[in-house]
Amino acid sequence: RHVISESENVDITLDDGTKVGGEVIYADDRHDVAVVGFSGKKAPVTTGLALAPGAVDDLDSVVATGYPFLAGKPSFQISKGEVRNRSFERDFDGDLKETYIQHSASIDPGSSGGPLLDAKNQVVGINTGFLPEKHDVFLALPQKVVGDAVDKAITIEEMRSVPEWRTAGIYKACK
């Protein structure tokens, strides 16, 4: 979520350099995750990464990917590591606790939002950051949080075609 800031629309650059429009379908400030979809009727890609069917275990091998800025421009990064703690709890503001996957696959600033993959190249989490005061402590949102966000985005997309839902949304926004 923090990568797209408060944006509703984004530019997506594909592997071949093609730029296409995208829109934020769902955003969750609490977990710092957003789901972005392609604008328009036809998506320029038809496949993506699959979510792993379950949670990771301690010492599972993982691969982190991201696009940190190096020498002033985005650069693809990939690194291997292992799960150090599959349910690392972190306190925020004393009352709010969040659970992350703590792993050793190195990520740099700018890699937030990149997938954390298992040995089958399935998404087990989304990289969110690291603890600068610790050596090799990198954090990812667990697959369940990612799956819940995707499910909510799918529901929103399905509901967009229901006139009553759109009317209720407009009414709520105007109120």
Long-range contacts (C-beta under 8 A, 24 or more apart in sequence): 1-27, 1-28, 1-29, 1-31, 1-32, 1-33, 1-34, 2-32, 2-112, 3-34, 3-112, 3-113, 4-34, 4-36, 9-39, 10-36, 12-36, 12-38, 14-44, 14-45, 18-44, 20-44, 25-153, 25-156, 25-157, 26-149, 26-152, 26-153, 26-156, 28-149, 28-152, 30-96, 30-98, 31-98, 31-141, 31-145, 31-149, 32-112, 32-128, 32-141, 33-126, 33-141, 33-145, 33-146, 33-149, 34-149, 35-149, 35-150, 35-152, 35-153, 37-153, 37-157, 49-115, 49-117, 49-121, 49-122, 49-123, 50-122, 50-123, 51-122, 51-123, 51-143, 51-146, 51-147, 51-150, 52-118, 52-120, 52-122, 52-123, 52-124, 52-143, 53-122, 54-143, 55-86, 55-124, 55-142, 55-143, 55-144, 56-83, 56-86, 56-101, 56-118, 56-124, 56-125, 56-142, 56-143, 57-83, 57-86, 58-83, 58-84, 58-85, 58-86, 59-83, 60-86, 60-118, 60-119, 60-124, 61-118, 61-119, 62-101, 62-103, 62-105, 62-116, 62-117, 62-118, 62-124, 62-125, 63-105, 63-116, 63-117, 63-121, 64-103, 64-105, 64-106, 64-107, 64-111, 64-114, 64-115, 64-116, 64-117, 64-127, 64-138, 64-140, 65-111, 65-114, 65-115, 65-117, 65-127, 66-107, 66-108, 66-110, 66-111, 66-112, 66-113, 66-114, 66-127, 67-110, 67-111, 67-114, 68-107, 68-108, 68-109, 68-110, 68-111, 69-109, 69-110, 70-108, 74-110, 77-107, 77-108, 77-111, 77-114, 79-105, 79-106, 79-107, 80-105, 81-105, 81-106, 81-136, 81-138, 84-137, 86-142, 87-142, 88-139, 90-139, 99-142, 100-125, 100-128, 100-139, 100-140, 100-141, 100-142, 101-125, 101-139, 101-140, 101-141, 101-142, 102-137, 102-138, 102-139, 103-138, 103-139, 103-140, 104-136, 104-138, 105-138, 106-136, 106-138, 107-138, 116-140
